[in-house]
Amino acid sequence: MPVHAITPDYTGDIKDRLENFHGNQIVYVGWDHHLMFCAAFAYPLPPETPFRTLRDEVMPEAFSLHPEWSQIDWNKTAWLLDGEPFEPQLDVALKDQGVGHKSLLRFQTPDLKGYKSAGV
């Protein structure tokens, strides 16, 4: 959601511009219905990062703390990219799949309902 200034003549230095991340882009990742995590995690990643690297090497840093992480069946996982259905190609770069700076990736695991079914 964009933020709008309440005065028409407001100007400011935008700190989260792509140019400020030294070749990386920010990618947000959230696990729907898993309330142990209150918000998506933000990862600074090179745009050339393959999706497999994000899923298998980057995401476990935070999400593996959840007791259901090891039970995920990635073949049944549904993905959303910026609110639209998304089929990730594991060995294709994020940028080549439309994952851009400040994109939000969300994943849903239909067989898992969150810790003690808290996400139901």
C-alpha positions in Angstrom: 0.0 0.0 0.0 1.5 3.3 -1.0 1.8 6.1 1.6 0.7 9.5 0.6 1.9 12.8 2.2 -0.8 15.0 3.8 0.7 18.1 2.2 1.1 18.4 -1.6 4.5 20.0 -1.4 6.2 17.3 0.8 9.4 15.9 -0.5 11.6 13.3 1.1 14.5 11.0 0.4 13.1 7.5 -0.2 15.4 5.1 1.8 14.2 1.8 0.4 14.9 2.5 -3.3 16.5 -0.4 -5.2 19.7 1.6 -5.7 20.3 1.6 -1.9 20.6 -2.2 -1.6 24.0 -2.7 -3.3 22.8 -5.0 -6.1 20.2 -6.8 -4.0 16.5 -6.4 -4.0 14.2 -6.9 -1.0 11.9 -9.9 -1.3 9.2 -10.4 1.3 8.1 -14.0 2.1 5.1 -15.0 4.2 3.6 -18.3 5.2 -0.2 -17.9 5.2 -2.1 -19.2 8.2 1.0 -19.8 10.3 0.6 -17.3 13.1 3.9 -18.0 14.8 5.2 -15.4 12.3 3.3 -12.1 12.6 4.5 -10.8 9.2 6.4 -11.7 6.1 10.2 -11.9 6.4 12.3 -9.5 4.3 15.3 -10.9 2.5 17.9 -8.9 0.6 18.7 -11.1 -2.4 20.5 -10.7 -5.7 17.8 -10.7 -8.5 19.7 -13.6 -10.1 19.0 -15.9 -7.2 17.3 -19.1 -8.4 14.0 -19.8 -6.7 15.3 -23.1 -5.4 18.0 -21.2 -3.4 15.4 -19.0 -1.9 13.2 -21.9 -0.9 15.9 -24.4 0.2 18.7 -22.2 1.6 17.3 -18.8 2.5 13.8 -19.4 3.9 14.8 -22.1 6.4 16.8 -19.5 8.3 13.6 -18.2 9.8 10.7 -20.6 8.9 12.4 -23.7 10.1 11.8 -22.5 13.7 8.1 -23.5 13.1 7.4 -27.1 14.2 5.6 -27.9 10.9 8.4 -26.7 8.6 9.8 -30.2 8.1 6.3 -31.5 7.2 5.8 -29.2 4.1 5.0 -31.1 0.9 6.4 -28.6 -1.6 4.5 -30.4 -4.4 1.2 -29.3 -2.7 2.3 -25.8 -1.8 0.4 -22.9 -3.4 2.2 -19.7 -4.1 1.1 -16.1 -4.6 3.3 -13.4 -6.0 2.1 -9.9 -5.2 -1.4 -11.3 -4.7 -1.6 -13.3 -7.9 -1.3 -17.1 -8.3 2.3 -18.1 -9.0 4.1 -21.3 -10.1 7.7 -20.9 -9.2 10.3 -22.4 -11.5 13.0 -23.7 -9.2 16.0 -23.2 -11.3 15.1 -19.8 -12.8 16.2 -16.5 -11.4 13.8 -14.5 -9.3 14.0 -11.5 -11.7 13.1 -13.8 -14.6 9.9 -14.9 -12.9 8.7 -11.4 -12.1 9.9 -11.3 -8.5 11.1 -7.7 -8.2 12.2 -5.3 -5.5 9.7 -5.3 -2.6 7.7 -8.2 -4.1 5.6 -10.2 -1.7 5.7 -14.0 -2.0 3.2 -15.9 0.1 2.9 -19.7 0.3 0.1 -21.8 1.6 0.4 -25.4 2.8 -3.1 -26.9 2.6 -2.2 -30.0 4.8 -0.7 -27.9 7.6 -2.9 -25.6 9.7 -0.4 -23.9 11.9 0.9 -24.7 15.4 -1.9 -26.7 17.1 -4.2 -25.6 14.3 -3.9 -22.0 15.2 -4.2 -20.9 11.6 -7.6 -22.4 11.0 
